[in-house]
Amino acid sequence: DNLLPDFTALENINLAGLSGGNNLEISKSKAKNLLRKVGLLNRSDHYPSELSGGEKQRISIARALINDPQIILADEPTGSLDLGTAKGVFELLKSQINPNRLIIFATHNRFFANKSDCLLEIVSGNIKLLMTQSKNHDFNHLKIHSQYSICEGAVKIDDLKDLSKSNKIKSLGLCDTSNLCGALEFAEKISKSGTQPIIGTQINFKFADTVGLLPLFALNKDGYKRIIELSSLSYLNNDQLSDPHLNFDELLNKNNGVAIFSGTAHGLFGELFNKGKFSEIKNLYSKLISNFQDRFYIEIQRHGDLNERGFEKFNLGLSLELEVPIIATNEVFYLDKDMYEAHDALICIKDKTYINEKNRLKFTDQHYLKNNAEMTELFSDI
């Protein structure tokens, strides 16, 4: 109530227009149009005390817009609002940006800051550019598990090729577990559909007494040769009774042209997290930063799997502390959500368990190939 004079919504906007030098008729016409634009035309005769917090903020936005300013400073406009209402106010503000108008959104809320086009951090008068936001919001799946991920992946490359072509998907990444058997077929067929193929794999690495998967991706020809070499060594350097794996230090020897992700809640770092070895994870991340530099990414996923949320929170903290970029992925085991039960049975075959067993590895039904809208909404707060 203190932000707006004690006049009706229409009068509040009209007064702002008059103060900007508009004559009465022009100002009144603009005020009505702005009330319609902010979705409050039916509240034109209501006083501030009769409006909700979100409605007051929308009136304030209309007052700011009526004189067509080049710069608007919005100082904590969503501060006391619930998240749903705050999102609406934020999107309304963003919709008013144009080539001739800059909107500065001052906030302590990281959710809204990270959805801005440019993020500045101001501390004790010092300004630091943290990021500029890409206008391209297309999501690229990098964690596809084809039928070559034995008893794990159920994505047929032919089906993936057809889907890529019909949906005009820009790029897809193969990340089969413990082999690159499908790499050539994937590259040839996916590229013919007009989609850029990205070749990767997941390999088991051992640190101390813990073994788990880490995703590796080829950035060029040298990187492709290296991940083939690592995949082969994971078999050749072990006896026939052990699962294919390599010592963690093997990652640090030669990695030109290779990108590495921190992996899932079921991977190497996820297993270390579950054992409470937090300082060990931080030290290993630091080693990867030193060796891979800007080719190491902290991975976050949101399937609703066991320990996923806690692992994400931990990783986001390390991302800020160590200044490592994050990458959001979806572990894709099948194309359609209705394939969940069949895939669950496949996991049971792999682990020699039964569907009705309680203490077994069980994924959620969120491991299908989600579309761009689904993935954008899933990570909208990051």
KETI-772753 format. One record per residue (C-alpha): residue number from 0; x, y, z. Coordinates in Angstrom, 1 decimal, padded with zeros to 4 digits. Each point is the difference from the previous one (the first is absolute). Layout:
r num:NUM	u:X	v:Y	w:Z;
...
This chain:
r num:0	u:000.0	v:000.0	w:000.0;
r num:1	u:002.9	v:002.3	w:000.7;
r num:2	u:001.4	v:-000.4	w:-003.5;
r num:3	u:-003.1	v:001.4	w:-001.8;
r num:4	u:-001.9	v:003.2	w:000.7;
r num:5	u:-003.5	v:-000.4	w:001.3;
r num:6	u:-001.8	v:000.2	w:-003.3;
r num:7	u:-001.6	v:-002.7	w:-002.2;
r num:8	u:002.2	v:-002.2	w:-002.2;
r num:9	u:-001.0	v:002.0	w:-003.1;
r num:10	u:000.6	v:003.4	w:001.7;
r num:11	u:003.4	v:-001.2	w:001.3;
r num:12	u:001.2	v:-000.8	w:-003.6;
r num:13	u:-001.6	v:003.2	w:-001.4;
r num:14	u:001.7	v:002.2	w:002.6;
r num:15	u:003.4	v:-001.5	w:-001.0;
r num:16	u:-000.8	v:000.8	w:-003.6;
r num:17	u:-001.0	v:003.6	w:000.8;
r num:18	u:003.2	v:000.5	w:001.9;
r num:19	u:001.9	v:-001.1	w:-003.1;
r num:20	u:-001.5	v:002.9	w:-002.1;
r num:21	u:-002.9	v:-001.8	w:-001.7;
r num:22	u:-003.3	v:001.8	w:-000.3;
r num:23	u:-003.0	v:-001.4	w:001.8;
r num:24	u:-001.7	v:-001.9	w:-002.8;
r num:25	u:003.3	v:-001.6	w:-001.3;
r num:26	u:001.0	v:-000.9	w:003.5;
r num:27	u:-003.4	v:-001.6	w:000.8;
r num:28	u:000.1	v:-002.0	w:-003.3;
r num:29	u:003.5	v:-001.2	w:000.7;
r num:30	u:-001.0	v:-001.0	w:003.6;
r num:31	u:-002.9	v:-002.1	w:-001.2;
r num:32	u:002.2	v:-001.8	w:-002.6;
r num:33	u:002.6	v:-000.7	w:002.7;
r num:34	u:-002.6	v:-001.3	w:002.4;
r num:35	u:-001.0	v:-002.4	w:-002.7;
r num:36	u:003.6	v:-001.0	w:-000.7;
r num:37	u:000.7	v:-000.8	w:003.6;
r num:38	u:-003.2	v:-002.0	w:000.3;
r num:39	u:-001.9	v:002.3	w:002.4;
r num:40	u:-002.6	v:001.9	w:-002.1;
r num:41	u:-002.7	v:-001.5	w:002.2;
r num:42	u:001.7	v:001.5	w:003.1;
r num:43	u:000.2	v:003.6	w:-001.4;
r num:44	u:-002.2	v:001.5	w:002.7;
r num:45	u:001.6	v:-001.9	w:003.0;
r num:46	u:002.1	v:001.8	w:002.6;
r num:47	u:003.5	v:-001.3	w:001.1;
r num:48	u:-001.5	v:-001.4	w:003.2;
r num:49	u:-002.3	v:-002.2	w:-002.1;
r num:50	u:002.8	v:-001.4	w:-002.2;
r num:51	u:002.2	v:-003.0	w:000.7;
r num:52	u:003.8	v:000.3	w:000.1;
r num:53	u:000.4	v:-001.3	w:-003.5;
r num:54	u:-002.6	v:002.4	w:-001.3;
r num:55	u:001.7	v:003.0	w:001.6;
r num:56	u:003.2	v:-000.9	w:-001.6;
r num:57	u:-001.7	v:-000.2	w:-003.4;
r num:58	u:-001.5	v:003.5	w:000.5;
r num:59	u:003.5	v:001.2	w:000.9;
r num:60	u:001.4	v:-001.5	w:-003.2;
r num:61	u:-002.8	v:001.7	w:-002.0;
r num:62	u:000.9	v:003.4	w:001.7;
r num:63	u:003.6	v:-000.5	w:-001.0;
r num:64	u:-000.9	v:-000.8	w:-003.7;
r num:65	u:-002.5	v:002.8	w:-000.7;
r num:66	u:002.7	v:002.5	w:-000.9;
r num:67	u:001.9	v:-002.5	w:-002.2;
r num:68	u:003.3	v:000.2	w:001.9;
r num:69	u:003.3	v:-001.4	w:-001.4;
r num:70	u:001.1	v:-001.3	w:003.4;
r num:71	u:-002.1	v:-001.6	w:002.8;
r num:72	u:001.6	v:-000.9	w:003.3;
r num:73	u:-002.1	v:-002.6	w:001.8;
r num:74	u:001.3	v:-000.3	w:003.6;
r num:75	u:-001.1	v:-003.3	w:001.5;
r num:76	u:-003.4	v:000.0	w:-001.7;
r num:77	u:-000.7	v:-003.6	w:001.1;
r num:78	u:001.4	v:000.2	w:003.5;
r num:79	u:-003.0	v:-000.8	w:002.1;
r num:80	u:-002.1	v:-002.0	w:-002.6;
r num:81	u:-000.5	v:-003.7	w:-000.1;
r num:82	u:002.0	v:-001.8	w:-002.7;
r num:83	u:-002.9	v:-000.4	w:-002.5;
r num:84	u:-001.1	v:003.7	w:000.2;
r num:85	u:003.7	v:001.1	w:-000.1;
r num:86	u:000.6	v:-002.0	w:-003.2;
r num:87	u:-003.0	v:001.8	w:-001.7;
r num:88	u:001.4	v:003.4	w:001.0;
r num:89	u:003.5	v:-000.9	w:-001.2;
r num:90	u:-001.3	v:-001.3	w:-003.4;
r num:91	u:-002.1	v:003.1	w:-000.4;
r num:92	u:003.1	v:002.2	w:000.5;
r num:93	u:002.1	v:-002.1	w:-002.4;
r num:94	u:-002.8	v:000.3	w:-002.7;
r num:95	u:000.4	v:003.8	w:000.0;
r num:96	u:003.7	v:-000.1	w:-001.0;
r num:97	u:000.6	v:001.2	w:-003.6;
r num:98	u:002.9	v:001.4	w:-002.0;
r num:99	u:-000.6	v:003.5	w:001.4;
r num:100	u:-000.6	v:-001.0	w:003.6;
r num:101	u:002.2	v:-001.5	w:002.7;
r num:102	u:-001.5	v:-001.4	w:003.2;
r num:103	u:002.3	v:-000.4	w:003.0;
r num:104	u:-001.3	v:-002.6	w:002.4;
r num:105	u:001.6	v:000.3	w:003.4;
r num:106	u:-000.6	v:-003.1	w:002.2;
r num:107	u:001.5	v:-002.3	w:002.6;
r num:108	u:-002.0	v:-002.9	w:-001.4;
r num:109	u:002.3	v:-002.3	w:-002.1;
r num:110	u:-003.0	v:-001.5	w:-001.8;
r num:111	u:-000.8	v:003.2	w:-001.8;
r num:112	u:003.6	v:001.2	w:-000.4;
r num:113	u:000.9	v:-003.2	w:-001.9;
r num:114	u:-002.9	v:000.5	w:-002.4;
r num:115	u:001.2	v:003.4	w:-001.0;
r num:116	u:001.8	v:000.8	w:-003.3;
r num:117	u:003.0	v:001.4	w:001.8;
r num:118	u:001.0	v:-000.6	w:003.6;
r num:119	u:002.1	v:002.6	w:001.9;
r num:120	u:001.2	v:-000.4	w:003.6;
r num:121	u:000.5	v:003.2	w:002.0;
r num:122	u:002.0	v:-000.3	w:003.2;
r num:123	u:001.2	v:003.0	w:001.9;
r num:124	u:-000.3	v:002.1	w:-003.1;
r num:125	u:001.9	v:-002.4	w:-002.2;
r num:126	u:-001.8	v:-001.3	w:-003.1;
r num:127	u:000.8	v:-003.4	w:-001.4;
r num:128	u:-001.5	v:-001.6	w:-003.1;
r num:129	u:-001.0	v:-003.6	w:001.0;
r num:130	u:-001.7	v:-001.1	w:-003.3;
r num:131	u:-001.9	v:000.9	w:-003.1;
r num:132	u:-003.0	v:-002.1	w:-000.8;
r num:133	u:-000.3	v:-001.8	w:-003.3;
r num:134	u:-003.1	v:000.7	w:-002.0;
r num:135	u:000.0	v:-003.6	w:-001.2;
r num:136	u:-002.2	v:-002.0	w:002.4;
r num:137	u:000.1	v:-003.3	w:-002.0;
r num:138	u:001.0	v:-002.9	w:002.3;
r num:139	u:002.6	v:-002.5	w:-001.4;
r num:140	u:-000.1	v:-003.5	w:001.4;
r num:141	u:003.5	v:-001.3	w:000.6;
r num:142	u:-000.7	v:-003.1	w:002.1;
r num:143	u:-001.7	v:-002.4	w:-002.5;
r num:144	u:000.4	v:-003.7	w:000.8;
r num:145	u:-000.6	v:-002.1	w:-003.1;
r num:146	u:-000.6	v:-003.7	w:-000.3;
r num:147	u:003.8	v:-000.4	w:000.2;
r num:148	u:-000.2	v:000.8	w:003.8;
r num:149	u:-000.5	v:-003.6	w:000.7;
r num:150	u:-003.0	v:-000.7	w:002.3;
r num:151	u:-000.3	v:003.7	w:000.7;
r num:152	u:-000.8	v:002.1	w:-003.1;
r num:153	u:-003.1	v:-000.7	w:-002.1;
r num:154	u:000.4	v:002.8	w:-002.6;
r num:155	u:000.2	v:-001.4	w:-003.6;
r num:156	u:002.1	v:002.2	w:-002.1;
r num:157	u:-002.3	v:-000.4	w:-003.0;
r num:158	u:-002.9	v:001.3	w:002.1;
r num:159	u:002.2	v:002.8	w:001.3;
r num:160	u:000.9	v:001.0	w:-003.6;
r num:161	u:-003.7	v:000.2	w:-001.0;
r num:162	u:-000.9	v:002.0	w:003.1;
r num:163	u:003.0	v:002.4	w:-000.6;
r num:164	u:-001.1	v:000.6	w:-003.6;
r num:165	u:-003.7	v:000.6	w:000.8;
r num:166	u:000.7	v:002.3	w:003.0;
r num:167	u:003.0	v:001.8	w:-001.7;
r num:168	u:002.2	v:-000.7	w:003.0;
r num:169	u:003.2	v:002.0	w:-000.3;
r num:170	u:002.4	v:-002.4	w:001.8;
r num:171	u:000.0	v:-003.2	w:002.1;
r num:172	u:002.7	v:-001.6	w:002.1;
r num:173	u:000.6	v:-003.8	w:000.3;
r num:174	u:001.2	v:-001.1	w:003.4;
r num:175	u:-000.1	v:-003.8	w:000.1;
r num:176	u:001.4	v:-001.7	w:003.1;
r num:177	u:003.3	v:-001.8	w:-000.2;
r num:178	u:000.2	v:-000.1	w:-003.8;
r num:179	u:000.0	v:002.0	w:-003.3;
r num:180	u:-001.5	v:-002.8	w:-002.1;
r num:181	u:-002.8	v:002.2	w:-001.2;
r num:182	u:002.1	v:003.1	w:-000.8;
r num:183	u:000.5	v:-000.5	w:-003.8;
r num:184	u:-003.7	v:-001.0	w:-000.6;
r num:185	u:-001.2	v:002.9	w:002.2;
r num:186	u:002.3	v:002.5	w:-001.8;
r num:187	u:-001.0	v:-001.1	w:-003.5;
r num:188	u:-003.7	v:-000.3	w:000.5;
r num:189	u:-000.5	v:003.0	w:002.3;
r num:190	u:002.0	v:002.3	w:-002.3;
r num:191	u:-002.2	v:-001.1	w:-003.0;
r num:192	u:-003.1	v:001.2	w:001.8;
r num:193	u:001.5	v:003.6	w:000.2;
r num:194	u:001.0	v:-000.3	w:003.7;
r num:195	u:003.5	v:000.5	w:001.3;
r num:196	u:001.3	v:-003.2	w:001.7;
r num:197	u:002.1	v:000.3	w:003.1;
r num:198	u:002.0	v:-003.1	w:001.0;
r num:199	u:000.5	v:-000.9	w:003.6;
r num:200	u:000.1	v:-002.9	w:002.4;
r num:201	u:-000.2	v:-000.8	w:003.7;
r num:202	u:003.0	v:-001.9	w:001.5;
r num:203	u:000.4	v:-001.4	w:003.5;
r num:204	u:002.9	v:001.6	w:002.0;
r num:205	u:001.3	v:-001.1	w:003.4;
r num:206	u:001.0	v:002.3	w:002.8;
r num:207	u:001.2	v:-001.7	w:003.2;
r num:208	u:-002.7	v:-002.6	w:000.6;
r num:209	u:-002.7	v:001.6	w:-002.1;
r num:210	u:-000.8	v:-000.7	w:-003.6;
r num:211	u:-002.5	v:002.0	w:-002.1;
r num:212	u:-000.7	v:001.4	w:-003.4;
r num:213	u:001.1	v:003.3	w:-001.5;
r num:214	u:-001.2	v:001.4	w:-003.4;
r num:215	u:002.6	v:000.9	w:-002.6;
r num:216	u:-000.6	v:001.8	w:-003.3;
r num:217	u:002.1	v:000.5	w:-003.1;
r num:218	u:000.4	v:003.6	w:-001.0;
r num:219	u:002.2	v:-000.9	w:-003.1;
r num:220	u:001.9	v:-002.8	w:-001.7;
r num:221	u:002.7	v:-000.2	w:002.8;
r num:222	u:-002.8	v:-000.1	w:002.6;
r num:223	u:-001.7	v:-002.8	w:-001.8;
r num:224	u:003.2	v:-002.1	w:-000.2;
r num:225	u:000.6	v:000.6	w:003.7;
r num:226	u:-003.5	v:-001.1	w:001.2;
r num:227	u:000.4	v:-003.2	w:-002.2;
r num:228	u:003.3	v:-000.6	w:001.6;
r num:229	u:-001.3	v:000.4	w:003.5;
r num:230	u:-003.0	v:-002.2	w:-000.7;
r num:231	u:002.3	v:-002.7	w:-001.3;
r num:232	u:002.4	v:000.3	w:002.9;
r num:233	u:-002.9	v:-000.4	w:002.5;
r num:234	u:-000.4	v:-003.6	w:-001.3;
r num:235	u:003.7	v:-000.8	w:-000.8;
r num:236	u:001.4	v:001.1	w:003.4;
r num:237	u:-002.4	v:-002.2	w:002.1;
r num:238	u:-000.4	v:-003.7	w:000.6;
r num:239	u:-003.1	v:-001.8	w:-001.5;
r num:240	u:-001.8	v:000.0	w:003.4;
r num:241	u:000.0	v:003.8	w:000.5;
r num:242	u:-002.3	v:002.5	w:-001.6;
r num:243	u:001.9	v:002.1	w:-002.5;
r num:244	u:001.6	v:003.0	w:001.7;
r num:245	u:003.0	v:002.3	w:000.2;
r num:246	u:001.8	v:001.7	w:002.9;
r num:247	u:-001.1	v:003.7	w:000.3;
r num:248	u:003.6	v:001.2	w:-000.6;
r num:249	u:-000.3	v:-001.3	w:-003.6;
r num:250	u:-002.3	v:002.9	w:-000.7;
r num:251	u:002.8	v:002.4	w:000.8;
r num:252	u:002.6	v:-001.3	w:-002.3;
r num:253	u:-001.2	v:001.0	w:-003.5;
r num:254	u:-003.3	v:001.8	w:-000.7;
r num:255	u:000.4	v:002.3	w:-002.9;
r num:256	u:-003.3	v:000.3	w:-001.9;
r num:257	u:-002.0	v:-001.7	w:002.8;
r num:258	u:-002.8	v:001.6	w:002.1;
r num:259	u:-001.0	v:-001.6	w:003.3;
r num:260	u:-003.1	v:000.4	w:002.2;
r num:261	u:-000.2	v:-000.7	w:003.7;
r num:262	u:-002.7	v:-002.7	w:-000.6;
r num:263	u:-003.2	v:-001.1	w:001.6;
r num:264	u:-001.1	v:-000.8	w:003.5;
r num:265	u:000.8	v:-003.7	w:-000.9;
r num:266	u:003.5	v:000.9	w:-001.4;
r num:267	u:003.4	v:000.2	w:001.6;
r num:268	u:-000.5	v:003.3	w:001.7;
r num:269	u:-003.6	v:-000.9	w:000.9;
r num:270	u:001.3	v:-003.2	w:001.8;
r num:271	u:002.7	v:002.1	w:001.8;
r num:272	u:-002.8	v:002.5	w:001.0;
r num:273	u:-002.1	v:-002.9	w:001.4;
r num:274	u:003.0	v:-001.1	w:002.1;
r num:275	u:000.4	v:003.5	w:001.4;
r num:276	u:003.4	v:000.6	w:-001.6;
r num:277	u:-000.6	v:003.7	w:-000.7;
r num:278	u:003.6	v:001.2	w:000.3;
r num:279	u:001.2	v:-002.7	w:-002.3;
r num:280	u:-002.5	v:001.1	w:-002.7;
r num:281	u:001.1	v:003.6	w:000.3;
r num:282	u:003.7	v:-001.1	w:-000.4;
r num:283	u:-000.8	v:-002.1	w:-003.0;
r num:284	u:-002.0	v:002.8	w:-001.6;
r num:285	u:003.0	v:002.3	w:000.5;
r num:286	u:002.2	v:-002.5	w:-001.8;
r num:287	u:-002.4	v:-000.2	w:-002.9;
r num:288	u:-000.1	v:003.8	w:-000.2;
r num:289	u:003.8	v:000.1	w:-000.1;
r num:290	u:000.2	v:-002.7	w:-002.7;
r num:291	u:-003.2	v:000.6	w:-002.1;
r num:292	u:-000.3	v:003.8	w:000.7;
r num:293	u:-003.2	v:001.2	w:-001.8;
r num:294	u:-000.8	v:-003.5	w:-001.2;
r num:295	u:-001.2	v:-001.2	w:003.4;
r num:296	u:-003.7	v:000.6	w:000.9;
r num:297	u:-002.0	v:-000.7	w:003.1;
r num:298	u:-003.1	v:-002.0	w:-001.0;
r num:299	u:-003.4	v:000.3	w:001.5;
r num:300	u:-003.0	v:-002.1	w:-000.7;
r num:301	u:-003.7	v:-000.1	w:001.1;
r num:302	u:-001.6	v:-003.4	w:-000.5;
r num:303	u:-001.1	v:-000.2	w:003.7;
r num:304	u:002.4	v:-002.9	w:000.5;
r num:305	u:001.4	v:-001.0	w:003.5;
r num:306	u:002.5	v:002.6	w:001.5;
r num:307	u:-000.3	v:002.2	w:-003.2;
r num:308	u:-001.2	v:003.2	w:001.8;
r num:309	u:002.7	v:-000.2	w:002.7;
r num:310	u:002.7	v:-000.6	w:-002.6;
r num:311	u:-001.2	v:002.9	w:-002.1;
r num:312	u:000.1	v:002.4	w:003.0;
r num:313	u:003.5	v:-001.1	w:000.9;
r num:314	u:001.1	v:000.4	w:-003.6;
r num:315	u:-001.5	v:003.4	w:-000.5;
r num:316	u:001.9	v:001.2	w:003.1;
r num:317	u:003.3	v:-001.4	w:-001.4;
r num:318	u:-000.8	v:001.6	w:-003.4;
r num:319	u:-000.1	v:003.4	w:001.6;
r num:320	u:003.0	v:-000.6	w:002.3;
r num:321	u:002.3	v:-001.5	w:-002.7;
r num:322	u:-001.5	v:002.1	w:-002.8;
r num:323	u:-000.8	v:-003.0	w:-002.2;
r num:324	u:-002.9	v:000.3	w:-002.5;
r num:325	u:-003.0	v:-002.2	w:000.5;
r num:326	u:-001.7	v:-002.1	w:-002.7;
r num:327	u:-003.6	v:-001.3	w:000.2;
r num:328	u:-000.6	v:-003.4	w:-001.5;
r num:329	u:-002.6	v:-002.7	w:-000.2;
r num:330	u:001.1	v:-003.7	w:000.0;
r num:331	u:-002.0	v:-001.3	w:-002.9;
r num:332	u:-000.5	v:-003.8	w:000.0;
r num:333	u:-003.1	v:-000.1	w:-002.2;
r num:334	u:-001.9	v:002.3	w:-002.3;
r num:335	u:-003.6	v:000.0	w:001.3;
r num:336	u:-001.2	v:000.1	w:003.6;
r num:337	u:-002.2	v:-003.0	w:-000.5;
r num:338	u:003.1	v:-002.2	w:-000.4;
r num:339	u:000.8	v:000.4	w:003.7;
r num:340	u:-001.3	v:-003.3	w:001.2;
r num:341	u:001.8	v:-001.9	w:-002.8;
r num:342	u:003.2	v:001.8	w:000.9;
r num:343	u:-000.5	v:-000.8	w:003.7;
r num:344	u:-000.2	v:-003.7	w:-001.0;
r num:345	u:003.2	v:000.4	w:-002.0;
r num:346	u:001.9	v:001.4	w:003.0;
r num:347	u:-001.2	v:-003.0	w:002.0;
r num:348	u:001.4	v:-002.3	w:-002.6;
r num:349	u:003.3	v:001.8	w:000.1;
r num:350	u:000.2	v:-000.1	w:003.8;
r num:351	u:-001.5	v:-003.6	w:000.3;
r num:352	u:-002.8	v:001.2	w:002.2;
r num:353	u:-003.8	v:000.0	w:-000.1;
r num:354	u:-002.5	v:002.9	w:-000.5;
r num:355	u:-001.7	v:-000.6	w:003.3;
r num:356	u:003.3	v:000.1	w:002.0;
r num:357	u:000.2	v:003.1	w:002.1;
r num:358	u:003.8	v:000.3	w:000.5;
r num:359	u:001.0	v:000.3	w:-003.6;
r num:360	u:001.2	v:002.8	w:-002.4;
r num:361	u:-003.1	v:001.8	w:-001.2;
r num:362	u:-000.2	v:003.1	w:-002.1;
r num:363	u:-003.0	v:002.4	w:-000.3;
r num:364	u:-002.1	v:000.3	w:-003.2;
r num:365	u:001.8	v:003.2	w:-001.0;
r num:366	u:002.8	v:-001.5	w:-002.1;
r num:367	u:-001.7	v:000.5	w:-003.3;
r num:368	u:000.9	v:002.4	w:-002.8;
r num:369	u:-001.6	v:003.2	w:001.3;
r num:370	u:-000.8	v:002.8	w:-002.4;
r num:371	u:001.4	v:003.5	w:000.1;
r num:372	u:-002.9	v:001.5	w:002.0;
r num:373	u:000.2	v:-002.8	w:002.6;
r num:374	u:003.7	v:000.5	w:000.6;
r num:375	u:-000.2	v:003.8	w:000.0;
r num:376	u:-002.8	v:-000.2	w:002.7;
r num:377	u:001.9	v:-002.6	w:002.0;
r num:378	u:003.0	v:002.2	w:000.4;
r num:379	u:-001.8	v:003.4	w:-000.1;
r num:380	u:001.3	v:001.0	w:003.4;
r num:381	u:003.7	v:-000.4	w:-000.9;
